[in-house]
């Protein structure tokens, strides 16, 4: 998949979903599901514990973009959040934006 809709407004590293998935290795919440709910306290507690044992650099947010597309953004986000994601591999300290595929 090619990144076609992202406008680089910040100093983001841009990745497509497949590159991001292979590089950062999202953990599964359940079989085939990498998405943790933003409103489920059990999921939030798991992610906070995971972050404490690893790093905040292992946490990502699936966001609904203003353009109708979904994006995986580095870190904990609140605005337009859909789900959270935890990865085995931490990102570098820079911001990363990924165009998600559904």
Secondary structure, 3 states (H helix, E strand, C coil): CCCCCCCCCCCCEEEEHHHHHHHHCECCCECCECCEECCCHHHHHHHHHHHHHCCHHHEEEEEECCCCCEEEEECCCCCCEEEEEEECCCCCCCCEEEECCC
